[in-house]
Each structure stands twice: as C-alpha cells, then as structure tokens.
Amino acid sequence: MQYILGIITVICIEVVAVAGLSVFTGFTGLFSLGHAAFIAIGAYTSAILTYFYHLPFFIALIAGMIMSALVSLIIGIPTLRAKLRGDYFAIATLGFGEAVRVILENLSITQGARGLPGIPHYTTLPVAAIISVIIIYLTKNFIWSKYGRNAIAVREDPVAAEMGGIDLLKVRLLSLGYSAACAGLAGGLFAHYINFIQPAMFTSVLSTQLTAAVVAGGIGSLTGPIFAISIFIAVPEILRVANMWRLVAYGLILILIMIYRPSGIMGYKEFSFEFLRKIRKPESFESGV
C-alpha cells in the first residue's frame, strides 16, 4: 500500500511540472527539451535552503519557484528575442538543460555529482495532492485569462497575432516564466520527497518525458497531459515484474497514441462532466429518447 501511495505522490509532483509545460508548449506553441533544468534549479534551491540554512519548507519552495523563473529569462530573452521557433528553439533549450546539469556537477554547494543526501522529508501525499490541485486551478485560470488567450493566438498564427497588437516576446516570456516556476515547484517537492538529489536525475530524458506527455495528452488541452503523465508513470510501475519489457510497453503506448490519436488523448478538449454527457448524448438519440 505504501508503494502505491508513493507512485500517486510522484504523479502529483509530475502533474505540477506538466501543467506548467502545457502552458508553454501546448498553448503557446513552443517546444522545450530543457525543462529538467528548471526542475533541477527548483530542487537544489529549496533543498539547499532547508538543508544548510534550515528555512521553512514552504518558503524554500517559493524560493525555488522564483529562482527557476528568473533563470528562465537567461534562455528566454536571447532566444525568444531572436524569434527562434520549432527545432531551433528546442535544440537551444536542450543545450541549456545540459549546461545547467554540468554546472550543478561542478559546484561545491551542490556537492557535485555525489548529490545532496539527507534532505528533510516534508513532501507527503496530501501536500503534493493539494499543491497539484492548486496549480491545475491557477493554470486553468491563466489559460482563460487575457494572457492565456493571447498565447493561444500566438500559437495559431504569430504574424496575425503581432498585427493584432499582441507583444509576442512578452507573451512567450510570460508563458516560459510560468512554466519554469511550476517546474521549480515540482523540483522542490521532489527533493523533499525522496530526500536525495543529484544532477544525473535531471537529464534530457526527464525533459523528453514531460514534453511527450504534453504532446500525447493534447497540445490544446490541460487535462490531456495530466492523463498522459499519469499513464507514463503508472504503467511502467505496474509492469515492473516484466523487467526490461516494461520499457518496451512504455514506448509502445506512446506509438499507439500517436497512431490512433495524432492530436493527443484529449486533443483540444478538456475533461469535464459536461464532456461525459456529450459523449453519452448520441446513444440517447439512437435509442429514440
């Protein structure tokens, strides 16, 4: 039972990171392969503050969010000002992620590649679940706000959006800052859940998993990526008895989603009880009701 609760806790933590990335990749239309760097920055910032300076947990989490958002400006301002998009921007973020990992491996305060052991255990299932619900609520409001609608307009047609008076750089930077802050929060929760972090945990594999969850879930949906990351974490754990074949199953799931649902699990829709009623309505017509 404790093992299952642990998996649910990790899912809640990953949901925080995916919700933020869905704003940047899904609703703003820019692919990032370096979000593991923001998770690492949030994890190390909050862990150092509680481990060495004994700051309260929630203050350390907020500090990790702020630090990740500020660092996102380092990669965001030059690349977005240069209007890098598509593969070019994805490669730039990939290089940024690797640079951050190498820096963390060579700092004395992070204890290099050995990592930080003995981080206080503050993240529990209720804490992770409550924070994930809050982030989902804030992200939903962000998407439906003026800035969120501007982001969708930028994703659909940047030229038309700019001619309509939307500041492309401002919208993209705001989306990147929000997603980086969410990633930093997820990193802080993760560090205080497993009580140990090292740079090798935050490689491009983690970034790819988050981006794959957003694409597989639906780039125009918030709930779709949440479903996808839950599947990506839960299925390999359920198939752990199958040893290496569980990783094959992981890849097979991703391939099947892309073949049969190229727009993602939810596409541009959101999960809601109204959505369920719309699915059931055609059956009522067929039965003559």
N, C-alpha and C positions, 0 to 999 in steps of 0.2 A: 504493500500500500504506500509506503514511504517513497518507493521508487516511482510510482505513478504520479504522486503529488510533486515529485521533483521534476518530472517531464512537463507537467502542467505549468509549473513555475517558470521553467525555461521558455515555454511557449509564450507565456505572458510577457516575459522580458523581450523576446524577439518581436512580439507584436508591437511594442513601443517603437523599436527601430524601423520596422516595416511601415508602420503608419506614417512616420516622417518621410521615409523614402518614397512612399506613394504620392506624396505632395510634389516632390521634386521630379521624379521620373514619370509617374502616372499622369499627373495633372498639369505639369509644366513642360513635360516632353524632353527632358534632358537625362541621358543615361549616365549613371555613375558606377564606376567599378572600384571606388576608393572609400566607401562608407565605413569599412572596417577601421580605417584610420580615426574617424570621429568617435567610433565606439571605444577604441583604444585610448584616445585622449580623455574621454569622459571617465573611463575605468581607472586610468592611472591618476588623474587629478583627484577624484573622490577618494581613491584608496590611499594616496599619499597624505591627504588631509586628515583622514581618520586614523591612519596607521602611525604617522610620525607626529602629527600636531593635535590629535585627539579631538578634532572638531565634531560637532553633532552630525549624525548621518544625513539628515535632510539638507543641511547647509552644504555639506560636501557634494551631494547630488546636484544641487543648484549650481555650485561652482563648476562641476564637470560639464553641465549643460552650457554654461556661459563660455567656458574655455573652448569647447568644441565649436560653438557658434562663431567665436572670434577667429579661431584658426581657419574656419571655412572661408573667411574673407581672403586669406593668403592665396588659396587656389581659385576662389571665385572671382575676385576683382580682375586679375590679369586675363584669365581665360574667357570669362563672360564679356569683358570689355572688348576682347579681340573677336567676339562673336563665334567662338568655337562651338560646333554642334556635332551631333552624331558620333561617328567613330573617333573623331579628333578629340572631342571633349572627354569621351570615355577613356581613351588612352592617357590623356593628361591626368585624370583622376586616378587611374591605375598607377601611374608613376608617383603621384603624390602619396598614395597609400603605402607604397613600398618605401618611399623616403621617410615617412613617419615611423615605420617599423624599424628601419635601420637606426634612426635617431634614438628611439627608445632602447635599442640594444646597446647603445654606447653612452648612456647617461648613468652617472653614479647614483642619483636619487631613485632611479627605477631599478637599480641593481642589475642592469644589463640583461643578458639572455637568461640569467638564473631566475629572474622574476621576483615578485613580492609574495612571500608566503605569510600566513598568519593574519590575513586581513580580517577585521571583525565581521562576524556573521550577523548582519542586520536585515538582509533581504529574506523575507518569508513569503509564502504563497499569498496570504491576504494583502501584504504590502504590494507585491508585484501585480496582483489582480486589480487592486484599487487604482494603482497608478496607470495600468494599461487602459482601464475604462475611462479615466480622466483624459488620457492622451487621445483616445478614439473620439471622445466628445469634443475636445479642443480642435482636433484635426477636421472633424466634420464641420464645425463652425468656421474654421479657416477656409475650407473649400467653398462654403456657401457665402463667404464674405466678399466684399468688393475685390480684395486682392486675389482671392481664390478664383473668382470669375475672370479676372484679368489673366491669371496664369493659364486657365483653360483656353482663353482667346489666343494667348501667345503660343500655346501648343498647337492649336488648329491651324493658324496662319500668322506667323510672326510679322510679315510685311503688312498685312491688313491691320493687325493689332497696333503696330507702330504708327501707321497712317491715321488710326483712330485716336491717337493721343496717348497710348499706353507706353510707359517707360520700360523697355524690355530689360535693361540692365537692373533696374530697381526691383522689378517683379521676380526675375530669376535669382537675384541675390537674396531676396526675402525668402523665397522657397528653399534655397540652399541653406540659409541660416536656420530656418525652422527644422529642416530635416536633420541638419548636423546637431542641433540642440537635442532632438529626440534620440539620435544615435548616442550622444554623450550620456543622456539619462539612462538608456539601456545599458551602456557600458558600466556606469556606476552601480546599477542594480546587479549586473552580472558579477562584478568584482566582489561585492559584499554577499553574494550567494555562494560562490564556490570557494571563497576565502583565499584564492591564489590566482595570480595573473602573470603571464609572461608574453613578450612580443610575438612569439610563434603562434599564439592563439588568434591573432588579428591579421591574418594573411588575406590575400586576394580571394581565397576560397570562401571566406565568410562574406566578403563583398558580393561575390558572384551568387551566393545562395540568396542574399537579400534581393538583389536585382531580379533573379529568376523567379522569386516569389511574387514580385510586383507584376512581372510580365505574364506569368502563368495565371495569376489571380485576375488580371484585367487592368489595363493601364488607365481605364476611366472609372475605376471603382475603388472604394476604400475597404469594403468588406471582403472583396475577392482576394487581395493579397493577404489578408488576415487568415482566410481559409487555407490559402496555399502554404503559408509558412507553418501553419499548424500541421498540415499533411506532411510537409518536408521534414519536420522534426519528429512527429509521432510514428510515421511508417517505418523509418529505419530502426527505431527503438523496438517497435512491435516485432520486426523481423530479425532482431538481434541473434536469435537462435540459429539463423541461417548463415551466420558468419559473413563471408565476403559477398554472398548473393544479395544481402540487404542493400548494398550499394548499387548493385545492378538494378534492383527493384526501384531504387530512388531515381536512377536515370530513366528507367522505363516509364515511370509515372510522368516525368517531365515531357518525354517524347509523345506519349499518348495525349497529354493535354494539348500540346502544340498541334497535333494532327487533327484531333476531333474538336478542339475548341481554340482555334488560332487567335481569337480575340481574348482568350483567357477564360477562366472558370465563370466569372460573372460579367465579363465584357465591360459594358458601360453602365451596368445596372448595380443596384445596391440590395443587399438582403434586408427584407423587412416583412412584417406580417401582411402588409398590403400586397407585396410581391408574391407571397404564397397564395393569396386569394385570387390574384390574376392568373396564376398557373392553374388553379382548380376551376376557374370560371368556364373555359371551353368544354370541360367534361359535363358541366351542368346543362349547357346548350344541347350537347349530343344526346343527353338523356331526356330532352324535351321539357326540362324545367324552365 
